[in-house]
Amino acid sequence: MDRLVLVTGAGRGIGAAVALAAAAQGYVVGVNYRRDRAAAEAVCAAIAVAGGHAVPCPGDVASEAGVAAVYAALDACGVPLRALVNNAGVTGRVMPFVEYTAERLRTTFDTNLLGAFLCAREAVKRMLANDAGGAIVNVSSAAARLGSPHEFIDYAASKGAIDTFTLGLAREYGERGIRVNAVRPGIIRTSIHASAGAVDRVERLGPQVPLGRAGEVDEVARTILWLLSDEASYVTGALVDVAGGR
Ligand code: NAP
């Protein structure tokens, strides 16, 4: 039977790599994006060219209406939802803590935390209705344990909350066969660093990582696909660092 995975923020970066890897493993993939329609369409096209099936799911996960739109597109495809990757995430610009505005904090917390909660709530409802279990992977960050001083403490705190969310959700729904885990990437080569105004962040910090380099999106995607798979059938409530030892 076909199985559906929703990947939020799948147009670029880690989310795009997860979407492509999931399709290669036979998942029908819900490709969520917020603004960059062209990038998301390119991911959907690449999946189709490789013989897979993508379902475009535009919507801002930071709002209840956006999440409703995402799930309306998913539900219309008729394939049961078996997995969710809560990947969409943002950082504010790198700046001293005392300069943070309430608007910045709301954007960070609404996208990284509220969005993950709302997407997981809708996924769990559907998994319970199907009564076939499921798997959720939340994309946290090594920032959750490093705190990101002088950069984005708010982002780090949102990821710390994601870790706690992962633990609670795993314990609440384990008996219903729903596994919930998190990955905590370190310095991964994507556009998120430039978006934070730190274009050289990967080159600057990569060599300081114990493995001596930044990570690539496929290295994170492989770990996420493993956590979704039956190979990880006894893994839940785990926070898996994919950070090169950072
Ligand atoms: P990225 O390259 O900046 O891509 C972010 C993706 O999230 C984009 O597809 C973007 O969609 C989407 N997105 C942002 N806000 C959204 C919203 N409100 N609703 C729906 N989609 C939204 O980021 P990335 O580096 O791949 O990061 C992916 C995840 O990994 C994030 O949760 C991030 O915190 C985490 N992470 C990354 C690193 C790293 O070093 N890269 C390290 C640790 C953790 P649009 O393109 O449509 O804007």
py3Dmol code that shows the C-alpha trace and the ligand (Angstrom):
import py3Dmol

protein = """\
ATOM      1  CA  MET A   1       0.000   0.000   0.000  1.00  0.00           C
ATOM      2  CA  ASP A   2       1.179   3.542  -0.700  1.00  0.00           C
ATOM      3  CA  ARG A   3       2.473   5.465   2.295  1.00  0.00           C
ATOM      4  CA  LEU A   4       2.538   9.215   2.563  1.00  0.00           C
ATOM      5  CA  VAL A   5       5.099  11.407   4.320  1.00  0.00           C
ATOM      6  CA  LEU A   6       4.704  15.158   4.816  1.00  0.00           C
ATOM      7  CA  VAL A   7       7.971  17.105   4.783  1.00  0.00           C
ATOM      8  CA  THR A   8       7.564  20.726   5.851  1.00  0.00           C
ATOM      9  CA  GLY A   9       9.901  23.289   4.301  1.00  0.00           C
ATOM     10  CA  ALA A  10      10.767  20.835   1.531  1.00  0.00           C
ATOM     11  CA  GLY A  11      11.619  23.306  -1.213  1.00  0.00           C
ATOM     12  CA  ARG A  12      15.214  23.875  -0.150  1.00  0.00           C
ATOM     13  CA  GLY A  13      17.997  22.680   2.099  1.00  0.00           C
ATOM     14  CA  ILE A  14      17.542  19.725   4.429  1.00  0.00           C
ATOM     15  CA  GLY A  15      13.818  19.438   3.650  1.00  0.00           C
ATOM     16  CA  ALA A  16      14.430  19.093  -0.093  1.00  0.00           C
ATOM     17  CA  ALA A  17      17.028  16.370   0.549  1.00  0.00           C
ATOM     18  CA  VAL A  18      14.578  14.523   2.812  1.00  0.00           C
ATOM     19  CA  ALA A  19      11.800  14.779   0.217  1.00  0.00           C
ATOM     20  CA  LEU A  20      14.013  13.363  -2.545  1.00  0.00           C
ATOM     21  CA  ALA A  21      15.341  10.551  -0.330  1.00  0.00           C
ATOM     22  CA  ALA A  22      11.840   9.640   0.871  1.00  0.00           C
ATOM     23  CA  ALA A  23      10.546   9.463  -2.696  1.00  0.00           C
ATOM     24  CA  ALA A  24      13.483   7.214  -3.636  1.00  0.00           C
ATOM     25  CA  GLN A  25      12.392   4.888  -0.825  1.00  0.00           C
ATOM     26  CA  GLY A  26       8.857   4.678  -2.222  1.00  0.00           C
ATOM     27  CA  TYR A  27       7.016   7.245  -0.128  1.00  0.00           C
ATOM     28  CA  VAL A  28       4.451   9.518  -1.704  1.00  0.00           C
ATOM     29  CA  VAL A  29       5.858  12.874  -0.537  1.00  0.00           C
ATOM     30  CA  GLY A  30       3.911  15.940   0.561  1.00  0.00           C
ATOM     31  CA  VAL A  31       6.215  18.825  -0.407  1.00  0.00           C
ATOM     32  CA  ASN A  32       5.404  21.809   1.782  1.00  0.00           C
ATOM     33  CA  TYR A  33       6.802  25.275   1.185  1.00  0.00           C
ATOM     34  CA  ARG A  34       5.929  28.799   2.214  1.00  0.00           C
ATOM     35  CA  ARG A  35       7.134  31.292  -0.439  1.00  0.00           C
ATOM     36  CA  ASP A  36       9.624  29.730  -2.831  1.00  0.00           C
ATOM     37  CA  ARG A  37       7.208  28.030  -5.204  1.00  0.00           C
ATOM     38  CA  ALA A  38       9.793  27.602  -7.976  1.00  0.00           C
ATOM     39  CA  ALA A  39      12.145  25.684  -5.664  1.00  0.00           C
ATOM     40  CA  ALA A  40       9.333  23.429  -4.432  1.00  0.00           C
ATOM     41  CA  GLU A  41       8.184  22.783  -7.998  1.00  0.00           C
ATOM     42  CA  ALA A  42      11.735  21.781  -8.903  1.00  0.00           C
ATOM     43  CA  VAL A  43      11.735  19.234  -6.043  1.00  0.00           C
ATOM     44  CA  CYS A  44       8.369  17.855  -7.198  1.00  0.00           C
ATOM     45  CA  ALA A  45       9.646  17.644 -10.784  1.00  0.00           C
ATOM     46  CA  ALA A  46      12.816  15.819  -9.713  1.00  0.00           C
ATOM     47  CA  ILE A  47      10.699  13.304  -7.789  1.00  0.00           C
ATOM     48  CA  ALA A  48       8.449  12.757 -10.818  1.00  0.00           C
ATOM     49  CA  VAL A  49      11.423  12.337 -13.192  1.00  0.00           C
ATOM     50  CA  ALA A  50      12.796   9.642 -10.871  1.00  0.00           C
ATOM     51  CA  GLY A  51       9.452   7.806 -11.073  1.00  0.00           C
ATOM     52  CA  GLY A  52       8.104   8.977  -7.703  1.00  0.00           C
ATOM     53  CA  HIS A  53       4.995  10.865  -6.641  1.00  0.00           C
ATOM     54  CA  ALA A  54       4.983  14.301  -5.006  1.00  0.00           C
ATOM     55  CA  VAL A  55       2.024  16.251  -3.670  1.00  0.00           C
ATOM     56  CA  PRO A  56       2.674  20.026  -3.519  1.00  0.00           C
ATOM     57  CA  CYS A  57       1.371  21.402  -0.210  1.00  0.00           C
ATOM     58  CA  PRO A  58       1.841  25.188  -0.067  1.00  0.00           C
ATOM     59  CA  GLY A  59       1.165  26.830   3.261  1.00  0.00           C
ATOM     60  CA  ASP A  60       2.741  28.811   6.074  1.00  0.00           C
ATOM     61  CA  VAL A  61       3.081  26.374   8.980  1.00  0.00           C
ATOM     62  CA  ALA A  62       3.282  29.310  11.412  1.00  0.00           C
ATOM     63  CA  SER A  63      -0.473  29.856  11.086  1.00  0.00           C
ATOM     64  CA  GLU A  64      -3.428  27.596  11.753  1.00  0.00           C
ATOM     65  CA  ALA A  65      -4.923  28.532   8.359  1.00  0.00           C
ATOM     66  CA  GLY A  66      -1.654  27.663   6.629  1.00  0.00           C
ATOM     67  CA  VAL A  67      -1.501  24.253   8.304  1.00  0.00           C
ATOM     68  CA  ALA A  68      -5.150  23.618   7.379  1.00  0.00           C
ATOM     69  CA  ALA A  69      -4.293  24.355   3.726  1.00  0.00           C
ATOM     70  CA  VAL A  70      -1.319  21.975   3.845  1.00  0.00           C
ATOM     71  CA  TYR A  71      -3.427  19.119   5.207  1.00  0.00           C
ATOM     72  CA  ALA A  72      -6.296  19.829   2.785  1.00  0.00           C
ATOM     73  CA  ALA A  73      -3.872  19.265  -0.108  1.00  0.00           C
ATOM     74  CA  LEU A  74      -2.502  16.123   1.562  1.00  0.00           C
ATOM     75  CA  ASP A  75      -5.925  14.647   2.354  1.00  0.00           C
ATOM     76  CA  ALA A  76      -7.039  15.181  -1.249  1.00  0.00           C
ATOM     77  CA  CYS A  77      -4.388  12.740  -2.506  1.00  0.00           C
ATOM     78  CA  GLY A  78      -6.144   9.866  -0.708  1.00  0.00           C
ATOM     79  CA  VAL A  79      -2.984   8.125   0.537  1.00  0.00           C
ATOM     80  CA  PRO A  80      -2.825   7.410   4.302  1.00  0.00           C
ATOM     81  CA  LEU A  81      -0.347   9.567   6.209  1.00  0.00           C
ATOM     82  CA  ARG A  82       2.325   7.403   7.811  1.00  0.00           C
ATOM     83  CA  ALA A  83       5.045   9.928   8.561  1.00  0.00           C
ATOM     84  CA  LEU A  84       5.807  13.597   9.236  1.00  0.00           C
ATOM     85  CA  VAL A  85       9.109  15.436   9.115  1.00  0.00           C
ATOM     86  CA  ASN A  86       8.733  18.742  10.963  1.00  0.00           C
ATOM     87  CA  ASN A  87      11.587  20.459   9.147  1.00  0.00           C
ATOM     88  CA  ALA A  88      10.461  24.038   8.386  1.00  0.00           C
ATOM     89  CA  GLY A  89      12.480  26.438  10.479  1.00  0.00           C
ATOM     90  CA  VAL A  90      13.932  29.940  10.541  1.00  0.00           C
ATOM     91  CA  THR A  91      16.499  31.950  12.436  1.00  0.00           C
ATOM     92  CA  GLY A  92      16.420  35.688  12.947  1.00  0.00           C
ATOM     93  CA  ARG A  93      19.432  37.760  11.854  1.00  0.00           C
ATOM     94  CA  VAL A  94      22.566  37.316  13.903  1.00  0.00           C
ATOM     95  CA  MET A  95      22.507  40.126  16.510  1.00  0.00           C
ATOM     96  CA  PRO A  96      23.018  40.832  20.213  1.00  0.00           C
ATOM     97  CA  PHE A  97      20.194  39.607  22.467  1.00  0.00           C
ATOM     98  CA  VAL A  98      19.271  43.124  23.624  1.00  0.00           C
ATOM     99  CA  GLU A  99      18.287  44.062  20.060  1.00  0.00           C
ATOM    100  CA  TYR A 100      15.683  41.302  19.625  1.00  0.00           C
ATOM    101  CA  THR A 101      12.223  42.646  18.809  1.00  0.00           C
ATOM    102  CA  ALA A 102       8.945  41.024  19.789  1.00  0.00           C
ATOM    103  CA  GLU A 103       8.192  40.572  16.093  1.00  0.00           C
ATOM    104  CA  ARG A 104      11.409  38.613  15.566  1.00  0.00           C
ATOM    105  CA  LEU A 105      10.654  36.418  18.575  1.00  0.00           C
ATOM    106  CA  ARG A 106       7.110  35.733  17.349  1.00  0.00           C
ATOM    107  CA  THR A 107       8.346  34.741  13.886  1.00  0.00           C
ATOM    108  CA  THR A 108      10.933  32.366  15.347  1.00  0.00           C
ATOM    109  CA  PHE A 109       8.629  30.742  17.889  1.00  0.00           C
ATOM    110  CA  ASP A 110       5.587  30.619  15.594  1.00  0.00           C
ATOM    111  CA  THR A 111       7.511  28.965  12.762  1.00  0.00           C
ATOM    112  CA  ASN A 112       9.781  26.632  14.699  1.00  0.00           C
ATOM    113  CA  LEU A 113       7.518  25.701  17.600  1.00  0.00           C
ATOM    114  CA  LEU A 114       3.853  26.510  16.931  1.00  0.00           C
ATOM    115  CA  GLY A 115       4.250  25.202  13.373  1.00  0.00           C
ATOM    116  CA  ALA A 116       5.745  21.921  14.560  1.00  0.00           C
ATOM    117  CA  PHE A 117       3.007  21.489  17.171  1.00  0.00           C
ATOM    118  CA  LEU A 118       0.176  22.180  14.714  1.00  0.00           C
ATOM    119  CA  CYS A 119       1.619  19.937  11.989  1.00  0.00           C
ATOM    120  CA  ALA A 120       2.172  17.126  14.490  1.00  0.00           C
ATOM    121  CA  ARG A 121      -1.321  17.513  15.932  1.00  0.00           C
ATOM    122  CA  GLU A 122      -2.863  17.061  12.490  1.00  0.00           C
ATOM    123  CA  ALA A 123      -0.547  14.144  11.687  1.00  0.00           C
ATOM    124  CA  VAL A 124      -1.316  12.335  14.950  1.00  0.00           C
ATOM    125  CA  LYS A 125      -5.078  12.751  14.412  1.00  0.00           C
ATOM    126  CA  ARG A 126      -4.753  11.024  11.044  1.00  0.00           C
ATOM    127  CA  MET A 127      -2.418   8.321  12.316  1.00  0.00           C
ATOM    128  CA  LEU A 128      -4.847   7.521  15.138  1.00  0.00           C
ATOM    129  CA  ALA A 129      -7.765   7.393  12.695  1.00  0.00           C
ATOM    130  CA  ASN A 130      -5.833   4.963  10.447  1.00  0.00           C
ATOM    131  CA  ASP A 131      -4.839   2.926  13.535  1.00  0.00           C
ATOM    132  CA  ALA A 132      -1.641   1.844  11.767  1.00  0.00           C
ATOM    133  CA  GLY A 133       0.870   3.816  13.821  1.00  0.00           C
ATOM    134  CA  GLY A 134       3.325   6.206  12.270  1.00  0.00           C
ATOM    135  CA  ALA A 135       6.598   8.038  12.701  1.00  0.00           C
ATOM    136  CA  ILE A 136       7.411  11.685  13.293  1.00  0.00           C
ATOM    137  CA  VAL A 137      10.843  13.269  13.101  1.00  0.00           C
ATOM    138  CA  ASN A 138      11.259  16.789  14.453  1.00  0.00           C
ATOM    139  CA  VAL A 139      14.231  18.711  13.097  1.00  0.00           C
ATOM    140  CA  SER A 140      15.793  20.301  16.157  1.00  0.00           C
ATOM    141  CA  SER A 141      19.361  21.618  16.271  1.00  0.00           C
ATOM    142  CA  ALA A 142      22.612  21.268  18.163  1.00  0.00           C
ATOM    143  CA  ALA A 143      21.759  24.868  19.121  1.00  0.00           C
ATOM    144  CA  ALA A 144      19.316  23.380  21.659  1.00  0.00           C
ATOM    145  CA  ARG A 145      22.287  22.386  23.826  1.00  0.00           C
ATOM    146  CA  LEU A 146      24.734  25.153  22.754  1.00  0.00           C
ATOM    147  CA  GLY A 147      22.411  28.148  23.253  1.00  0.00           C
ATOM    148  CA  SER A 148      23.708  30.143  20.237  1.00  0.00           C
ATOM    149  CA  PRO A 149      25.047  33.154  22.197  1.00  0.00           C
ATOM    150  CA  HIS A 150      25.779  36.275  20.093  1.00  0.00           C
ATOM    151  CA  GLU A 151      23.842  34.712  17.224  1.00  0.00           C
ATOM    152  CA  PHE A 152      20.245  33.612  17.854  1.00  0.00           C
ATOM    153  CA  ILE A 153      19.379  32.542  21.396  1.00  0.00           C
ATOM    154  CA  ASP A 154      15.690  32.618  20.476  1.00  0.00           C
ATOM    155  CA  TYR A 155      16.258  30.036  17.756  1.00  0.00           C
ATOM    156  CA  ALA A 156      18.223  27.839  20.163  1.00  0.00           C
ATOM    157  CA  ALA A 157      15.448  28.104  22.756  1.00  0.00           C
ATOM    158  CA  SER A 158      12.823  27.152  20.176  1.00  0.00           C
ATOM    159  CA  LYS A 159      14.837  24.030  19.381  1.00  0.00           C
ATOM    160  CA  GLY A 160      15.213  23.230  23.085  1.00  0.00           C
ATOM    161  CA  ALA A 161      11.422  23.296  23.277  1.00  0.00           C
ATOM    162  CA  ILE A 162      11.260  21.019  20.230  1.00  0.00           C
ATOM    163  CA  ASP A 163      13.400  18.493  22.115  1.00  0.00           C
ATOM    164  CA  THR A 164      11.013  18.556  25.074  1.00  0.00           C
ATOM    165  CA  PHE A 165       8.043  18.334  22.707  1.00  0.00           C
ATOM    166  CA  THR A 166       9.635  15.239  21.147  1.00  0.00           C
ATOM    167  CA  LEU A 167      10.006  13.538  24.528  1.00  0.00           C
ATOM    168  CA  GLY A 168       6.425  14.269  25.571  1.00  0.00           C
ATOM    169  CA  LEU A 169       4.789  13.299  22.297  1.00  0.00           C
ATOM    170  CA  ALA A 170       6.787  10.059  22.110  1.00  0.00           C
ATOM    171  CA  ARG A 171       5.612   9.093  25.593  1.00  0.00           C
ATOM    172  CA  GLU A 172       1.981  10.103  25.000  1.00  0.00           C
ATOM    173  CA  TYR A 173       1.516   8.102  21.797  1.00  0.00           C
ATOM    174  CA  GLY A 174       3.986   5.242  22.067  1.00  0.00           C
ATOM    175  CA  GLU A 175       1.215   2.808  22.998  1.00  0.00           C
ATOM    176  CA  ARG A 176      -0.586   3.725  19.775  1.00  0.00           C
ATOM    177  CA  GLY A 177       2.439   2.771  17.678  1.00  0.00           C
ATOM    178  CA  ILE A 178       3.482   6.318  16.865  1.00  0.00           C
ATOM    179  CA  ARG A 179       7.233   6.857  17.214  1.00  0.00           C
ATOM    180  CA  VAL A 180       8.524  10.410  17.687  1.00  0.00           C
ATOM    181  CA  ASN A 181      12.189  11.336  17.451  1.00  0.00           C
ATOM    182  CA  ALA A 182      14.316  14.405  16.781  1.00  0.00           C
ATOM    183  CA  VAL A 183      17.504  15.005  14.862  1.00  0.00           C
ATOM    184  CA  ARG A 184      19.858  17.748  15.992  1.00  0.00           C
ATOM    185  CA  PRO A 185      21.950  18.885  13.009  1.00  0.00           C
ATOM    186  CA  GLY A 186      25.101  20.933  13.565  1.00  0.00           C
ATOM    187  CA  ILE A 187      26.580  23.203  10.894  1.00  0.00           C
ATOM    188  CA  ILE A 188      24.958  22.033   7.661  1.00  0.00           C
ATOM    189  CA  ARG A 189      25.609  23.634   4.268  1.00  0.00           C
ATOM    190  CA  THR A 190      22.275  25.333   3.379  1.00  0.00           C
ATOM    191  CA  SER A 191      20.990  28.853   2.744  1.00  0.00           C
ATOM    192  CA  ILE A 192      19.826  29.285   6.366  1.00  0.00           C
ATOM    193  CA  HIS A 193      23.162  30.858   7.350  1.00  0.00           C
ATOM    194  CA  ALA A 194      22.974  33.540   4.632  1.00  0.00           C
ATOM    195  CA  SER A 195      19.358  34.196   5.642  1.00  0.00           C
ATOM    196  CA  ALA A 196      20.674  34.949   9.141  1.00  0.00           C
ATOM    197  CA  GLY A 197      23.126  37.440   7.610  1.00  0.00           C
ATOM    198  CA  ALA A 198      26.137  35.178   8.220  1.00  0.00           C
ATOM    199  CA  VAL A 199      27.172  34.183   4.692  1.00  0.00           C
ATOM    200  CA  ASP A 200      30.568  32.849   5.818  1.00  0.00           C
ATOM    201  CA  ARG A 201      29.216  30.842   8.786  1.00  0.00           C
ATOM    202  CA  VAL A 202      29.743  27.409   7.225  1.00  0.00           C
ATOM    203  CA  GLU A 203      33.325  28.182   6.131  1.00  0.00           C
ATOM    204  CA  ARG A 204      34.141  29.862   9.455  1.00  0.00           C
ATOM    205  CA  LEU A 205      32.711  27.226  11.811  1.00  0.00           C
ATOM    206  CA  GLY A 206      33.015  24.050   9.733  1.00  0.00           C
ATOM    207  CA  PRO A 207      36.755  23.522  10.417  1.00  0.00           C
ATOM    208  CA  GLN A 208      36.139  23.882  14.196  1.00  0.00           C
ATOM    209  CA  VAL A 209      33.793  20.889  14.235  1.00  0.00           C
ATOM    210  CA  PRO A 210      35.478  17.730  15.651  1.00  0.00           C
ATOM    211  CA  LEU A 211      35.034  15.942  12.296  1.00  0.00           C
ATOM    212  CA  GLY A 212      36.750  18.953  10.701  1.00  0.00           C
ATOM    213  CA  ARG A 213      34.034  20.033   8.309  1.00  0.00           C
ATOM    214  CA  ALA A 214      30.450  21.191   7.924  1.00  0.00           C
ATOM    215  CA  GLY A 215      27.787  18.582   7.193  1.00  0.00           C
ATOM    216  CA  GLU A 216      25.843  18.063   3.987  1.00  0.00           C
ATOM    217  CA  VAL A 217      22.056  17.895   3.677  1.00  0.00           C
ATOM    218  CA  ASP A 218      22.137  14.248   2.550  1.00  0.00           C
ATOM    219  CA  GLU A 219      23.884  13.257   5.779  1.00  0.00           C
ATOM    220  CA  VAL A 220      20.971  14.658   7.775  1.00  0.00           C
ATOM    221  CA  ALA A 221      18.379  13.219   5.368  1.00  0.00           C
ATOM    222  CA  ARG A 222      19.812   9.704   5.710  1.00  0.00           C
ATOM    223  CA  THR A 223      19.441   9.833   9.492  1.00  0.00           C
ATOM    224  CA  ILE A 224      15.879  11.123   9.225  1.00  0.00           C
ATOM    225  CA  LEU A 225      14.921   8.381   6.743  1.00  0.00           C
ATOM    226  CA  TRP A 226      16.398   5.791   9.076  1.00  0.00           C
ATOM    227  CA  LEU A 227      14.355   7.120  12.011  1.00  0.00           C
ATOM    228  CA  LEU A 228      11.204   6.947   9.866  1.00  0.00           C
ATOM    229  CA  SER A 229      11.934   3.373   8.774  1.00  0.00           C
ATOM    230  CA  ASP A 230      11.194   0.015  10.383  1.00  0.00           C
ATOM    231  CA  GLU A 231      14.953  -0.293  10.955  1.00  0.00           C
ATOM    232  CA  ALA A 232      14.308   2.104  13.861  1.00  0.00           C
ATOM    233  CA  SER A 233      11.225   0.222  15.094  1.00  0.00           C
ATOM    234  CA  TYR A 234      12.319   0.364  18.768  1.00  0.00           C
ATOM    235  CA  VAL A 235      13.589   3.955  18.675  1.00  0.00           C
ATOM    236  CA  THR A 236      11.330   6.646  20.099  1.00  0.00           C
ATOM    237  CA  GLY A 237      11.888   9.738  22.204  1.00  0.00           C
ATOM    238  CA  ALA A 238      15.486   9.898  20.934  1.00  0.00           C
ATOM    239  CA  LEU A 239      17.369  13.121  20.223  1.00  0.00           C
ATOM    240  CA  VAL A 240      19.919  12.157  17.578  1.00  0.00           C
ATOM    241  CA  ASP A 241      22.851  14.510  17.026  1.00  0.00           C
ATOM    242  CA  VAL A 242      23.965  14.801  13.387  1.00  0.00           C
ATOM    243  CA  ALA A 243      26.586  17.384  14.184  1.00  0.00           C
ATOM    244  CA  GLY A 244      30.027  15.942  13.476  1.00  0.00           C
ATOM    245  CA  GLY A 245      30.755  15.910  17.203  1.00  0.00           C
ATOM    246  CA  ARG A 246      29.961  19.623  17.687  1.00  0.00           C
TER     247      ARG A 246
END
"""
ligand_1 = """\
48
NAP
P 16.726 26.637 4.665
O 17.680 26.190 3.622
O 16.688 28.070 5.052
O 15.250 26.176 4.230
C 14.192 26.433 5.093
C 12.928 25.841 4.517
O 11.880 26.059 5.463
C 12.503 26.472 3.218
O 12.026 25.462 2.357
C 11.372 27.409 3.642
O 10.357 27.576 2.658
C 10.788 26.642 4.790
N 10.014 27.465 5.703
C 10.459 28.489 6.476
N 9.442 29.024 7.159
C 8.338 28.332 6.798
C 6.979 28.406 7.149
N 6.545 29.325 8.035
N 6.105 27.541 6.586
C 6.530 26.617 5.694
N 7.816 26.488 5.324
C 8.703 27.355 5.858
O 16.943 25.842 6.036
P 17.696 24.462 6.385
O 19.076 24.803 6.778
O 17.450 23.441 5.356
O 16.931 24.103 7.733
C 15.925 23.103 7.807
C 15.716 22.752 9.268
O 16.961 22.292 9.807
C 15.288 23.932 10.133
O 14.354 23.510 11.105
C 16.593 24.359 10.806
O 16.352 24.988 12.036
C 17.252 23.005 10.981
N 18.711 23.089 11.177
C 19.517 23.532 10.179
C 20.884 23.596 10.402
C 21.860 24.074 9.359
O 23.049 24.272 9.675
N 21.433 24.269 8.105
C 21.405 23.214 11.640
C 20.547 22.773 12.620
C 19.191 22.702 12.389
P 10.481 28.709 1.495
O 11.649 28.279 0.650
O 9.184 28.609 0.771
O 10.713 29.998 2.207
"""
view = py3Dmol.view(width=600, height=400)
view.addModel(protein, "pdb")
view.setStyle({"model": 0}, {"cartoon": {"style": "trace"}})
view.addModel(ligand_1, "xyz")
view.setStyle({"model": 1}, {"stick": {}})
view.zoomTo()
view.show()
